[in-house]
Amino acid sequence: MAADYRVQNGRLEETVDGRTHAVTVGASYGPGASIGPLDVPEGHYFVMGDWRDNSFDSRFFGPVPRAQILGRATTVVMSLDRAHHYRPRWDRFLTELR
């Protein structure tokens, strides 16, 4: 699954599998910022945190076996905007993830 990146209205956007998402990029990249293609074994998942520059995820510990996944995220409980003094993004509170 390839990703396409572009800057739209001053924000970085990523499109993967036909779905576009905003991507937050910090001032510096962590050790997992760049990862090449890898094969994910059958029955495993590549998991990635939403704060890419500071997430401990499959870039560090590898693919996760399906048996270790306990649930699925379905709703954004709360969302804060780091760029605006962590002001609440009320429009994202309790929104369904698709």
Distance bins in CASP14 RR format, pairs under 12 A and 6 or more apart:
PFRMAT RR
TARGET T0000
AUTHOR 0000-0000-0000
RMODE 2
METHOD distances of the structure
MODEL  1
1 14 0 0 0 0 0 1 0 0 0 0 0
1 15 0 0 0 0 0 1 0 0 0 0 0
1 16 1 0 1 0 0 0 0 0 0 0 0
1 17 1 0 1 0 0 0 0 0 0 0 0
1 18 0 0 0 0 1 0 0 0 0 0 0
1 19 0 0 0 0 0 1 0 0 0 0 0
1 37 0 0 0 0 0 1 0 0 0 0 0
1 38 0 0 0 0 0 1 0 0 0 0 0
1 40 0 0 0 0 0 1 0 0 0 0 0
1 46 0 0 0 0 1 0 0 0 0 0 0
2 14 0 0 0 0 0 1 0 0 0 0 0
2 15 0 0 0 0 1 0 0 0 0 0 0
2 16 1 0 0 1 0 0 0 0 0 0 0
2 17 0 0 0 0 1 0 0 0 0 0 0
2 18 0 0 0 0 0 1 0 0 0 0 0
2 36 0 0 0 0 0 1 0 0 0 0 0
2 37 0 0 0 0 1 0 0 0 0 0 0
3 12 0 0 0 0 0 1 0 0 0 0 0
3 13 0 0 0 0 0 1 0 0 0 0 0
3 14 1 0 1 0 0 0 0 0 0 0 0
3 15 1 0 0 1 0 0 0 0 0 0 0
3 16 1 0 1 0 0 0 0 0 0 0 0
3 17 0 0 0 0 1 0 0 0 0 0 0
3 18 0 0 0 0 1 0 0 0 0 0 0
3 19 0 0 0 0 0 1 0 0 0 0 0
3 20 0 0 0 0 0 1 0 0 0 0 0
3 21 0 0 0 0 1 0 0 0 0 0 0
3 23 0 0 0 0 1 0 0 0 0 0 0
3 35 0 0 0 0 0 1 0 0 0 0 0
3 36 0 0 0 0 0 1 0 0 0 0 0
3 37 0 0 0 0 0 1 0 0 0 0 0
3 48 0 0 0 0 0 1 0 0 0 0 0
3 52 0 0 0 0 0 1 0 0 0 0 0
4 12 0 0 0 0 0 1 0 0 0 0 0
4 13 0 0 0 0 1 0 0 0 0 0 0
4 14 1 0 0 1 0 0 0 0 0 0 0
4 15 1 0 1 0 0 0 0 0 0 0 0
4 16 1 0 0 1 0 0 0 0 0 0 0
4 17 0 0 0 0 0 1 0 0 0 0 0
4 18 0 0 0 0 1 0 0 0 0 0 0
4 19 0 0 0 0 0 1 0 0 0 0 0
4 20 0 0 0 0 1 0 0 0 0 0 0
4 21 0 0 0 0 0 1 0 0 0 0 0
4 23 0 0 0 0 0 1 0 0 0 0 0
5 11 0 0 0 0 0 1 0 0 0 0 0
5 12 1 0 0 1 0 0 0 0 0 0 0
5 13 1 0 0 1 0 0 0 0 0 0 0
5 14 1 0 1 0 0 0 0 0 0 0 0
5 15 1 0 0 1 0 0 0 0 0 0 0
5 16 0 0 0 0 1 0 0 0 0 0 0
5 20 0 0 0 0 0 1 0 0 0 0 0
5 21 0 0 0 0 0 1 0 0 0 0 0
5 22 0 0 0 0 0 1 0 0 0 0 0
5 23 1 0 0 1 0 0 0 0 0 0 0
5 25 0 0 0 0 1 0 0 0 0 0 0
6 12 1 0 0 1 0 0 0 0 0 0 0
6 13 1 0 1 0 0 0 0 0 0 0 0
6 14 0 0 0 0 1 0 0 0 0 0 0
6 15 1 0 0 1 0 0 0 0 0 0 0
6 20 0 0 0 0 1 0 0 0 0 0 0
6 21 0 0 0 0 0 1 0 0 0 0 0
6 22 0 0 0 0 0 1 0 0 0 0 0
6 23 0 0 0 0 0 1 0 0 0 0 0
7 13 1 0 0 1 0 0 0 0 0 0 0
7 14 0 0 0 0 0 1 0 0 0 0 0
7 22 0 0 0 0 0 1 0 0 0 0 0
7 23 0 0 0 0 0 1 0 0 0 0 0
7 25 0 0 0 0 0 1 0 0 0 0 0
8 14 0 0 0 0 0 1 0 0 0 0 0
8 15 0 0 0 0 0 1 0 0 0 0 0
8 20 0 0 0 0 1 0 0 0 0 0 0
8 21 0 0 0 0 0 1 0 0 0 0 0
8 22 0 0 0 0 1 0 0 0 0 0 0
8 23 0 0 0 0 0 1 0 0 0 0 0
9 22 0 0 0 0 1 0 0 0 0 0 0
10 22 0 0 0 0 0 1 0 0 0 0 0
10 23 0 0 0 0 0 1 0 0 0 0 0
10 25 0 0 0 0 0 1 0 0 0 0 0
10 83 0 0 0 0 0 1 0 0 0 0 0
11 20 0 0 0 0 0 1 0 0 0 0 0
11 21 0 0 0 0 0 1 0 0 0 0 0
11 22 1 0 1 0 0 0 0 0 0 0 0
11 23 1 0 0 1 0 0 0 0 0 0 0
11 24 0 0 0 0 1 0 0 0 0 0 0
11 25 0 0 0 0 1 0 0 0 0 0 0
11 83 0 0 0 0 1 0 0 0 0 0 0
12 20 0 0 0 0 0 1 0 0 0 0 0
12 21 0 0 0 0 1 0 0 0 0 0 0
12 22 1 0 0 1 0 0 0 0 0 0 0
12 23 1 0 1 0 0 0 0 0 0 0 0
12 24 1 0 0 1 0 0 0 0 0 0 0
12 25 1 0 1 0 0 0 0 0 0 0 0
12 26 0 0 0 0 0 1 0 0 0 0 0
12 52 0 0 0 0 0 1 0 0 0 0 0
12 53 0 0 0 0 0 1 0 0 0 0 0
13 19 0 0 0 0 0 1 0 0 0 0 0
13 20 1 0 1 0 0 0 0 0 0 0 0
13 21 1 0 0 1 0 0 0 0 0 0 0
13 22 1 0 1 0 0 0 0 0 0 0 0
13 23 1 0 0 1 0 0 0 0 0 0 0
13 24 0 0 0 0 0 1 0 0 0 0 0
13 25 0 0 0 0 0 1 0 0 0 0 0
14 20 1 0 0 1 0 0 0 0 0 0 0
14 21 1 0 1 0 0 0 0 0 0 0 0
14 22 1 0 0 1 0 0 0 0 0 0 0
14 23 1 0 1 0 0 0 0 0 0 0 0
14 24 0 0 0 0 0 1 0 0 0 0 0
14 25 0 0 0 0 0 1 0 0 0 0 0
14 48 0 0 0 0 0 1 0 0 0 0 0
14 50 0 0 0 0 0 1 0 0 0 0 0
14 52 0 0 0 0 1 0 0 0 0 0 0
15 21 1 0 0 1 0 0 0 0 0 0 0
15 22 0 0 0 0 0 1 0 0 0 0 0
15 23 0 0 0 0 0 1 0 0 0 0 0
16 23 0 0 0 0 0 1 0 0 0 0 0
16 46 0 0 0 0 0 1 0 0 0 0 0
16 48 0 0 0 0 0 1 0 0 0 0 0
19 97 0 0 0 0 0 1 0 0 0 0 0
19 98 0 0 0 0 1 0 0 0 0 0 0
20 98 0 0 0 0 0 1 0 0 0 0 0
21 48 0 0 0 0 0 1 0 0 0 0 0
21 49 0 0 0 0 0 1 0 0 0 0 0
21 50 0 0 0 0 1 0 0 0 0 0 0
21 52 0 0 0 0 0 1 0 0 0 0 0
21 97 0 0 0 0 0 1 0 0 0 0 0
21 98 0 0 0 0 0 1 0 0 0 0 0
22 50 0 0 0 0 0 1 0 0 0 0 0
22 52 0 0 0 0 0 1 0 0 0 0 0
22 79 0 0 0 0 0 1 0 0 0 0 0
22 81 0 0 0 0 0 1 0 0 0 0 0
22 83 0 0 0 0 0 1 0 0 0 0 0
22 89 0 0 0 0 0 1 0 0 0 0 0
22 92 0 0 0 0 0 1 0 0 0 0 0
23 33 0 0 0 0 0 1 0 0 0 0 0
23 48 0 0 0 0 0 1 0 0 0 0 0
23 49 0 0 0 0 0 1 0 0 0 0 0
23 50 0 0 0 0 1 0 0 0 0 0 0
23 51 0 0 0 0 0 1 0 0 0 0 0
23 52 1 0 0 1 0 0 0 0 0 0 0
23 53 0 0 0 0 0 1 0 0 0 0 0
24 49 0 0 0 0 0 1 0 0 0 0 0
24 50 0 0 0 0 1 0 0 0 0 0 0
24 51 1 0 0 1 0 0 0 0 0 0 0
24 52 1 0 0 1 0 0 0 0 0 0 0
24 53 1 0 0 1 0 0 0 0 0 0 0
24 54 0 0 0 0 1 0 0 0 0 0 0
24 55 0 0 0 0 0 1 0 0 0 0 0
24 79 0 0 0 0 0 1 0 0 0 0 0
24 80 0 0 0 0 0 1 0 0 0 0 0
24 81 0 0 0 0 0 1 0 0 0 0 0
24 82 1 0 0 1 0 0 0 0 0 0 0
24 83 0 0 0 0 1 0 0 0 0 0 0
25 33 0 0 0 0 1 0 0 0 0 0 0
25 51 0 0 0 0 0 1 0 0 0 0 0
25 52 1 0 0 1 0 0 0 0 0 0 0
25 53 1 0 0 1 0 0 0 0 0 0 0
25 54 0 0 0 0 0 1 0 0 0 0 0
25 82 0 0 0 0 0 1 0 0 0 0 0
25 83 0 0 0 0 0 1 0 0 0 0 0
26 33 0 0 0 0 1 0 0 0 0 0 0
26 51 0 0 0 0 1 0 0 0 0 0 0
26 52 0 0 0 0 1 0 0 0 0 0 0
26 53 1 0 1 0 0 0 0 0 0 0 0
26 54 0 0 0 0 1 0 0 0 0 0 0
26 82 0 0 0 0 1 0 0 0 0 0 0
26 83 0 0 0 0 0 1 0 0 0 0 0
27 33 0 0 0 0 0 1 0 0 0 0 0
27 53 0 0 0 0 1 0 0 0 0 0 0
27 54 0 0 0 0 0 1 0 0 0 0 0
27 82 0 0 0 0 0 1 0 0 0 0 0
28 52 0 0 0 0 0 1 0 0 0 0 0
28 53 1 0 0 1 0 0 0 0 0 0 0
28 54 0 0 0 0 0 1 0 0 0 0 0
29 35 0 0 0 0 0 1 0 0 0 0 0
29 52 0 0 0 0 1 0 0 0 0 0 0
29 53 1 0 1 0 0 0 0 0 0 0 0
29 54 0 0 0 0 0 1 0 0 0 0 0
29 55 0 0 0 0 0 1 0 0 0 0 0
29 59 0 0 0 0 0 1 0 0 0 0 0
30 51 0 0 0 0 0 1 0 0 0 0 0
30 52 0 0 0 0 1 0 0 0 0 0 0
30 53 1 0 1 0 0 0 0 0 0 0 0
30 54 1 0 0 1 0 0 0 0 0 0 0
30 55 0 0 0 0 1 0 0 0 0 0 0
30 56 0 0 0 0 0 1 0 0 0 0 0
30 57 0 0 0 0 0 1 0 0 0 0 0
30 59 0 0 0 0 1 0 0 0 0 0 0
30 60 0 0 0 0 0 1 0 0 0 0 0
31 52 0 0 0 0 0 1 0 0 0 0 0
31 53 0 0 0 0 1 0 0 0 0 0 0
31 54 0 0 0 0 0 1 0 0 0 0 0
31 55 0 0 0 0 0 1 0 0 0 0 0
31 56 0 0 0 0 0 1 0 0 0 0 0
31 57 0 0 0 0 0 1 0 0 0 0 0
31 59 0 0 0 0 1 0 0 0 0 0 0
31 60 1 0 0 1 0 0 0 0 0 0 0
32 48 0 0 0 0 0 1 0 0 0 0 0
32 49 0 0 0 0 0 1 0 0 0 0 0
32 52 0 0 0 0 1 0 0 0 0 0 0
32 53 0 0 0 0 1 0 0 0 0 0 0
32 54 0 0 0 0 0 1 0 0 0 0 0
32 55 0 0 0 0 1 0 0 0 0 0 0
32 56 0 0 0 0 1 0 0 0 0 0 0
32 57 0 0 0 0 1 0 0 0 0 0 0
32 58 0 0 0 0 0 1 0 0 0 0 0
32 59 1 0 1 0 0 0 0 0 0 0 0
32 60 1 0 0 1 0 0 0 0 0 0 0
32 61 0 0 0 0 0 1 0 0 0 0 0
32 62 0 0 0 0 0 1 0 0 0 0 0
33 48 0 0 0 0 0 1 0 0 0 0 0
33 51 0 0 0 0 0 1 0 0 0 0 0
33 52 1 0 0 1 0 0 0 0 0 0 0
33 53 1 0 0 1 0 0 0 0 0 0 0
33 54 0 0 0 0 0 1 0 0 0 0 0
33 55 0 0 0 0 0 1 0 0 0 0 0
33 57 0 0 0 0 0 1 0 0 0 0 0
33 59 0 0 0 0 1 0 0 0 0 0 0
33 60 0 0 0 0 0 1 0 0 0 0 0
34 52 0 0 0 0 0 1 0 0 0 0 0
34 53 0 0 0 0 0 1 0 0 0 0 0
34 59 0 0 0 0 1 0 0 0 0 0 0
35 46 0 0 0 0 1 0 0 0 0 0 0
35 48 0 0 0 0 1 0 0 0 0 0 0
35 52 0 0 0 0 0 1 0 0 0 0 0
35 57 0 0 0 0 0 1 0 0 0 0 0
35 58 0 0 0 0 1 0 0 0 0 0 0
35 59 1 0 1 0 0 0 0 0 0 0 0
35 60 0 0 0 0 1 0 0 0 0 0 0
35 62 0 0 0 0 0 1 0 0 0 0 0
36 46 0 0 0 0 0 1 0 0 0 0 0
36 59 0 0 0 0 1 0 0 0 0 0 0
37 46 0 0 0 0 0 1 0 0 0 0 0
38 44 0 0 0 0 0 1 0 0 0 0 0
38 46 1 0 0 1 0 0 0 0 0 0 0
38 58 0 0 0 0 1 0 0 0 0 0 0
38 59 0 0 0 0 1 0 0 0 0 0 0
38 62 0 0 0 0 1 0 0 0 0 0 0
38 63 0 0 0 0 1 0 0 0 0 0 0
39 46 0 0 0 0 1 0 0 0 0 0 0
39 62 0 0 0 0 0 1 0 0 0 0 0
39 63 0 0 0 0 1 0 0 0 0 0 0
40 46 1 0 1 0 0 0 0 0 0 0 0
40 47 0 0 0 0 0 1 0 0 0 0 0
40 48 0 0 0 0 0 1 0 0 0 0 0
40 58 0 0 0 0 1 0 0 0 0 0 0
40 62 0 0 0 0 1 0 0 0 0 0 0
40 63 1 0 1 0 0 0 0 0 0 0 0
40 64 0 0 0 0 1 0 0 0 0 0 0
40 65 0 0 0 0 0 1 0 0 0 0 0
40 66 0 0 0 0 0 1 0 0 0 0 0
41 58 0 0 0 0 0 1 0 0 0 0 0
41 62 0 0 0 0 0 1 0 0 0 0 0
41 63 1 0 0 1 0 0 0 0 0 0 0
41 64 0 0 0 0 0 1 0 0 0 0 0
41 65 0 0 0 0 1 0 0 0 0 0 0
41 66 0 0 0 0 0 1 0 0 0 0 0
42 63 0 0 0 0 0 1 0 0 0 0 0
42 65 0 0 0 0 0 1 0 0 0 0 0
42 66 0 0 0 0 1 0 0 0 0 0 0
43 63 0 0 0 0 1 0 0 0 0 0 0
43 64 0 0 0 0 1 0 0 0 0 0 0
43 65 1 0 0 1 0 0 0 0 0 0 0
43 66 1 0 1 0 0 0 0 0 0 0 0
43 67 0 0 0 0 1 0 0 0 0 0 0
43 68 0 0 0 0 0 1 0 0 0 0 0
43 69 0 0 0 0 1 0 0 0 0 0 0
44 58 0 0 0 0 1 0 0 0 0 0 0
44 61 0 0 0 0 0 1 0 0 0 0 0
44 62 0 0 0 0 1 0 0 0 0 0 0
44 63 1 1 0 0 0 0 0 0 0 0 0
44 64 1 0 0 1 0 0 0 0 0 0 0
44 65 1 0 1 0 0 0 0 0 0 0 0
44 66 1 0 0 1 0 0 0 0 0 0 0
44 67 0 0 0 0 1 0 0 0 0 0 0
44 68 0 0 0 0 1 0 0 0 0 0 0
44 69 0 0 0 0 1 0 0 0 0 0 0
45 57 0 0 0 0 0 1 0 0 0 0 0
45 58 1 0 0 1 0 0 0 0 0 0 0
45 62 0 0 0 0 1 0 0 0 0 0 0
45 63 1 0 0 1 0 0 0 0 0 0 0
45 64 1 0 1 0 0 0 0 0 0 0 0
45 65 0 0 0 0 1 0 0 0 0 0 0
45 66 1 0 0 1 0 0 0 0 0 0 0
45 67 0 0 0 0 0 1 0 0 0 0 0
45 68 0 0 0 0 1 0 0 0 0 0 0
45 69 1 0 0 1 0 0 0 0 0 0 0
45 71 0 0 0 0 0 1 0 0 0 0 0
45 72 0 0 0 0 0 1 0 0 0 0 0
46 57 0 0 0 0 1 0 0 0 0 0 0
46 58 1 0 1 0 0 0 0 0 0 0 0
46 59 0 0 0 0 1 0 0 0 0 0 0
46 60 0 0 0 0 0 1 0 0 0 0 0
46 61 0 0 0 0 0 1 0 0 0 0 0
46 62 1 0 0 1 0 0 0 0 0 0 0
46 63 1 0 1 0 0 0 0 0 0 0 0
46 64 1 0 0 1 0 0 0 0 0 0 0
46 65 0 0 0 0 0 1 0 0 0 0 0
46 69 0 0 0 0 0 1 0 0 0 0 0
47 55 0 0 0 0 1 0 0 0 0 0 0
47 56 0 0 0 0 0 1 0 0 0 0 0
47 57 1 0 1 0 0 0 0 0 0 0 0
47 58 1 0 1 0 0 0 0 0 0 0 0
47 59 0 0 0 0 1 0 0 0 0 0 0
47 60 0 0 0 0 0 1 0 0 0 0 0
47 61 0 0 0 0 1 0 0 0 0 0 0
47 62 0 0 0 0 1 0 0 0 0 0 0
47 63 0 0 0 0 1 0 0 0 0 0 0
47 64 1 0 1 0 0 0 0 0 0 0 0
47 65 0 0 0 0 0 1 0 0 0 0 0
47 66 0 0 0 0 0 1 0 0 0 0 0
47 68 0 0 0 0 1 0 0 0 0 0 0
47 69 0 0 0 0 1 0 0 0 0 0 0
47 71 0 0 0 0 0 1 0 0 0 0 0
47 72 0 0 0 0 0 1 0 0 0 0 0
47 73 0 0 0 0 0 1 0 0 0 0 0
48 55 1 0 0 1 0 0 0 0 0 0 0
48 56 0 0 0 0 0 1 0 0 0 0 0
48 57 1 0 1 0 0 0 0 0 0 0 0
48 58 1 0 0 1 0 0 0 0 0 0 0
48 59 1 0 0 1 0 0 0 0 0 0 0
48 60 0 0 0 0 0 1 0 0 0 0 0
48 61 0 0 0 0 0 1 0 0 0 0 0
48 62 0 0 0 0 0 1 0 0 0 0 0
48 63 0 0 0 0 0 1 0 0 0 0 0
48 64 0 0 0 0 0 1 0 0 0 0 0
49 55 1 1 0 0 0 0 0 0 0 0 0
49 56 0 0 0 0 1 0 0 0 0 0 0
49 57 1 0 1 0 0 0 0 0 0 0 0
49 58 0 0 0 0 1 0 0 0 0 0 0
49 59 0 0 0 0 1 0 0 0 0 0 0
49 60 0 0 0 0 0 1 0 0 0 0 0
49 61 0 0 0 0 0 1 0 0 0 0 0
49 73 0 0 0 0 0 1 0 0 0 0 0
50 57 0 0 0 0 1 0 0 0 0 0 0
50 73 0 0 0 0 1 0 0 0 0 0 0
50 76 0 0 0 0 1 0 0 0 0 0 0
50 79 0 0 0 0 0 1 0 0 0 0 0
50 92 0 0 0 0 0 1 0 0 0 0 0
50 97 0 0 0 0 0 1 0 0 0 0 0
51 57 0 0 0 0 1 0 0 0 0 0 0
51 80 0 0 0 0 0 1 0 0 0 0 0
51 82 0 0 0 0 1 0 0 0 0 0 0
52 58 0 0 0 0 0 1 0 0 0 0 0
52 59 0 0 0 0 1 0 0 0 0 0 0
53 59 0 0 0 0 0 1 0 0 0 0 0
53 82 0 0 0 0 0 1 0 0 0 0 0
54 60 0 0 0 0 0 1 0 0 0 0 0
54 82 0 0 0 0 0 1 0 0 0 0 0
55 61 0 0 0 0 0 1 0 0 0 0 0
56 62 0 0 0 0 0 1 0 0 0 0 0
57 63 0 0 0 0 0 1 0 0 0 0 0
57 64 0 0 0 0 1 0 0 0 0 0 0
58 64 1 0 0 1 0 0 0 0 0 0 0
58 65 0 0 0 0 0 1 0 0 0 0 0
58 68 0 0 0 0 0 1 0 0 0 0 0
58 69 0 0 0 0 0 1 0 0 0 0 0
61 68 0 0 0 0 0 1 0 0 0 0 0
62 68 0 0 0 0 0 1 0 0 0 0 0
63 69 0 0 0 0 0 1 0 0 0 0 0
64 70 0 0 0 0 0 1 0 0 0 0 0
64 71 0 0 0 0 0 1 0 0 0 0 0
66 72 0 0 0 0 0 1 0 0 0 0 0
72 96 0 0 0 0 0 1 0 0 0 0 0
72 97 0 0 0 0 1 0 0 0 0 0 0
72 98 0 0 0 0 0 1 0 0 0 0 0
73 95 0 0 0 0 0 1 0 0 0 0 0
73 96 0 0 0 0 0 1 0 0 0 0 0
73 97 1 0 1 0 0 0 0 0 0 0 0
73 98 0 0 0 0 0 1 0 0 0 0 0
74 94 0 0 0 0 0 1 0 0 0 0 0
74 95 0 0 0 0 0 1 0 0 0 0 0
74 96 1 0 0 1 0 0 0 0 0 0 0
74 97 1 0 1 0 0 0 0 0 0 0 0
74 98 0 0 0 0 1 0 0 0 0 0 0
75 92 0 0 0 0 0 1 0 0 0 0 0
75 93 0 0 0 0 1 0 0 0 0 0 0
75 94 1 0 0 1 0 0 0 0 0 0 0
75 95 1 0 0 1 0 0 0 0 0 0 0
75 96 1 0 1 0 0 0 0 0 0 0 0
75 97 1 0 0 1 0 0 0 0 0 0 0
75 98 0 0 0 0 0 1 0 0 0 0 0
76 88 0 0 0 0 0 1 0 0 0 0 0
76 89 0 0 0 0 1 0 0 0 0 0 0
76 90 0 0 0 0 0 1 0 0 0 0 0
76 91 0 0 0 0 0 1 0 0 0 0 0
76 92 1 0 1 0 0 0 0 0 0 0 0
76 93 1 0 0 1 0 0 0 0 0 0 0
76 94 1 0 0 1 0 0 0 0 0 0 0
76 95 1 0 1 0 0 0 0 0 0 0 0
76 96 0 0 0 0 1 0 0 0 0 0 0
76 97 1 0 0 1 0 0 0 0 0 0 0
76 98 0 0 0 0 0 1 0 0 0 0 0
77 88 0 0 0 0 0 1 0 0 0 0 0
77 89 0 0 0 0 0 1 0 0 0 0 0
77 92 0 0 0 0 1 0 0 0 0 0 0
77 93 1 0 0 1 0 0 0 0 0 0 0
77 94 1 0 0 1 0 0 0 0 0 0 0
77 95 0 0 0 0 1 0 0 0 0 0 0
77 96 0 0 0 0 0 1 0 0 0 0 0
77 97 0 0 0 0 0 1 0 0 0 0 0
78 86 0 0 0 0 0 1 0 0 0 0 0
78 87 0 0 0 0 0 1 0 0 0 0 0
78 88 1 0 0 1 0 0 0 0 0 0 0
78 89 0 0 0 0 1 0 0 0 0 0 0
78 90 0 0 0 0 1 0 0 0 0 0 0
78 91 0 0 0 0 0 1 0 0 0 0 0
78 92 1 0 0 1 0 0 0 0 0 0 0
78 93 1 0 1 0 0 0 0 0 0 0 0
78 94 0 0 0 0 1 0 0 0 0 0 0
78 95 0 0 0 0 0 1 0 0 0 0 0
79 86 0 0 0 0 0 1 0 0 0 0 0
79 87 0 0 0 0 0 1 0 0 0 0 0
79 88 1 0 0 1 0 0 0 0 0 0 0
79 89 1 0 1 0 0 0 0 0 0 0 0
79 90 0 0 0 0 1 0 0 0 0 0 0
79 91 0 0 0 0 1 0 0 0 0 0 0
79 92 1 1 0 0 0 0 0 0 0 0 0
79 93 1 0 0 1 0 0 0 0 0 0 0
79 94 0 0 0 0 1 0 0 0 0 0 0
79 95 0 0 0 0 1 0 0 0 0 0 0
79 97 0 0 0 0 0 1 0 0 0 0 0
80 86 1 0 1 0 0 0 0 0 0 0 0
80 87 1 0 0 1 0 0 0 0 0 0 0
80 88 1 0 0 1 0 0 0 0 0 0 0
80 89 1 0 0 1 0 0 0 0 0 0 0
80 90 0 0 0 0 0 1 0 0 0 0 0
80 92 0 0 0 0 1 0 0 0 0 0 0
80 93 0 0 0 0 0 1 0 0 0 0 0
81 87 1 0 1 0 0 0 0 0 0 0 0
81 88 1 0 0 1 0 0 0 0 0 0 0
81 89 1 0 1 0 0 0 0 0 0 0 0
81 90 0 0 0 0 0 1 0 0 0 0 0
81 91 0 0 0 0 0 1 0 0 0 0 0
81 92 0 0 0 0 1 0 0 0 0 0 0
82 88 0 0 0 0 0 1 0 0 0 0 0
82 89 0 0 0 0 0 1 0 0 0 0 0
83 89 0 0 0 0 0 1 0 0 0 0 0
88 94 0 0 0 0 0 1 0 0 0 0 0
89 95 0 0 0 0 1 0 0 0 0 0 0
END
